[in-house]
Amino acid sequence: MPEFFDRYINLVDDVPLAEALAQSTELLEPVLPQLEALGDTVYAPGKWTVRDILQHCIDTERILAYRALRFARNDQTVLPGFDEELFARNTTAADRSLPDLLDEFSLVRATTVRLFKGFTDEMLRRNGTCFGRQISVLALGFVIAGHPIHHLNVLRERYFPLISLKSVS
């Protein structure tokens, strides 16, 4: 299991990749009322809003799927990491609605699912280097599945408790 990425992979149930991607597709829809109740509330100065987090999940999935495509096609070019804070500062997430962001997340996930369905077992086993670490196409798929679970956990632990505080003030 690749170091750093294991934090996302370990959040995914022990199921086939297609099932893992399908399970994590619908994660955010049930918590839409809580996400809307939060608005732009953050748990500490400088932290991302709910919309920033959703945009980050969308951007990250696109980057990881691109990496998986490169490695599946046997491209051994070492791929760089990306600066998530730079990306977050340069989006229009603050001007978008939560339903719009959730819709985009669903569309991006649908294309990711189709991408991975097109990979053979041999392609899934191929490795490449990104973020200074070796990782397989299959592992990237599980990172994609686990990444939004990680952020949903952060929302539940650090953001959702703010909703009751918000309604008291």
N, C-alpha and C positions, 0 to 999 in steps of 0.2 A: 504494500500500500504506500503510495507516494506521500512523503512527509508534507505537511501543510494542507494538502488536499484531503487527507484522511479525516479532517474535522467535518467535512461535508459528506464523504462517503459513508462514514459510520452512522449518520443520521437516517440512512435509507434502510428500509426493511430488506431482509435477505430474500429477494425475489429477482426474477429476470429483469433485465434493464428496461424492456418495453413496459412492463408492469410498474416499475419504479417511476418511470417518466409519467405514466398515466396517473399514478397516485398523487404525485406532487403537482399535477396540473391544476387540480381543483382546490388547492389548499387555502387560497386567499378569499375565495368567493363567500364561504360561510362566515368570515369575520368582517365582511364589508361594513356592517353597522358600527363595529368598534373602530374600524379604520376611519370611517366618516366622523365619528364622535371625537376622535383625536384631532382632526383638522391639522393644524401646523404645530401642535404641541410636541415638544421634545423633552427628554428626561434630563438633559444637561446642555449647557451652551455649546454650540458648534456641532451638535449631533444632527443627523439627517431627519427630515420629516418623513411621514409615511409615504408621501408621493416620491420623495427622493429615494427611499428604500426600494419602492417598486421600480422606478426607473433604473436603479442600480441592478436589480435582478434581471431586467430586460437586457441591459447592456452587457452584463456579464455572460448571460446565456448566449448571446450572439457571438461574443469573443470565444467562449469555450467551444461552441459548435464549429466555428471557423477553424480552431486549432484541431478539433477532431477530424474535420474534413481534410485538412492538410496532411495529417498523419495517416489517415486511412488511405489516402492516395499515394502513400509512401514518400512523401516529401520530408526529407530529413533536415530541412532548414531549422536552425534554432530560433524559436519564436520568443519575442520579448514579453515581459509582463506588461501590465498597464496600470496607470495611476488612477485608482478609483476615485480619489478625492478631486483630481483634475476633471475627470468625467462628470462628477456630481456638480461641480461648479459651472459646468458648461452645458446644461440641459434646459429644457423648458418645463420640467416636471412641476414647478410651482404654478404654472399657468394651465395645467391639465387637470381634468377631473379624475377621481379615483376609478369610476367605471371605464373611462377611456384608457387609463393605464392598465387596468385588469384585462380589458379587451386585447390590448397590444400584447400583454404577457401571454394570453391564451393563443394568439396567432403565432407568436414566436415559438412557443412550446410545440404547437402543431407542426411547424416546419422542422423543428428539431427532431420530433418523433419520426417524421417521414425521412429525414436525413439518416438517422440511425437504422431505420428499417432497410435502407438500401445498402448497408454495409454487410459484407460476408463475415463469417467467423474469423477468417484470416485477417481481414481489415480491422476487426475489433481488437485483435491481439497485437497489432502494430503499435510501436512506441515512437515517441518523439520527445523533444525537449522544449519545455516552455517554463517561464518563471524560474529558470535555472534548475529544473527538475525533470527527470525522465518520467513519462506517464503514458499509459496505453490509451487507445481510443475508447476502449470499454470503461476504463477508470474515469475518463473525462465524462462519459455518459452518466456515470453515477455521481460525479461531482455536480453536473447539471441538475440531476434529480435532487440532490441534497442541499444545494445552495439556498433555494427559497425556504426549505425547512429550517435551516439555520436562522434565516431572517425572521421567519414566523415565530420561532422560539424567542428571539430577541424582542420582538413586538410584545409577545405574551408576558415576558419577564420584566421588561423595563418600561414599556409604553402603556399597555392596557391598564395597569394600576393607576395611571394618571387620569383615566377617565372619571373615576369616582372623585378624585381630588378636584377635577375640573368642574364637576357638577355642584360641588360644595361651595366653591368660590364665586 
